[in-house]
């Protein structure tokens, strides 16, 4: 069972990395939302910790309030989407660690749902961001990429992995039933 131990250690490392990335995504969403609030305060003539709105425009590479709002709302949406997906992934890794194996029917269902979410959520986020930019009359920033190809590919791989994990769970169940019934072992 050395290979199962390796799998468990690897999944544990990914669980830790996923948690760190999830926290960073939510922090980024909070900072983007804070920047948005600061921009609105500055636009109303207020001040925030002695800085002016030109600093925020420079940091966000924008040149006006409409563009600033669109960019920071878009960043908030993307960061929340990433954080949400990472939270679901963390939940999968946590459940897998508790089960002691990825080869369970529940685990296969979880990774399948994660794959579907990995396809759908970034697409929904890209649509929301496109609507935000259209509402504020701001063109898509140069160099930004809202392509869903990588999340689509990852989602498909997760769905395929769920099929493999389900097959492994079926084999384990079959072997367990044979062993419990005293039948010939495989």
Steps between C-alpha positions, in 0.01 A plus 500: 500500500797730457338653192186590699722669760664701220158598366386607846814707560464663158133579562593644842754734336237609246251553783744738671586683177131530414423651839780756461385592148138524619596739781709712262212516251259624764757751626544624142121534465491700822782728389333561164171582674685730740665674206159542342364661818802730521446604138137586569599702811767686301254571222265656755779736608600310812842376600621163614812485722636814338534349151327629189317325220792542260685236703214252452480581129872429472477175696209370291629640169176689446433861406156574638235397748293295253802302392615464862160365610483257208853368554466460877153344477639260239796414721267443795278267297797299369663475842172388660451243223851365547459494878168319472643235268797457730264463799320217318836340413611532862178327606575217259855454630380512860236233434753289310741516793223396740405205276864393468469436126380681188319181396160560658166565336456818703846620396426424136177701526682789667772524238240475222308793652828689538576439133160631396540806722847554357344521155195711590613752764785662302269529199232669712765731650626596153144583393440708814825690445414563134164641611670720762742638241213560254289678763786735583591545133853382559691291245659176615844583640793420275667174591204362693388152412157376601535179305331199653723247318724411796209460743306304237796265455552463875130434549502227235805338661323505838191338352718230341681451833160454668428214260832337588443553874150353472642196319760460777224527762301231317806272493564555872135430580504184289821380664360574846180309424699200375715506809203529737306223326801270503518479123817473294719806524593691190 
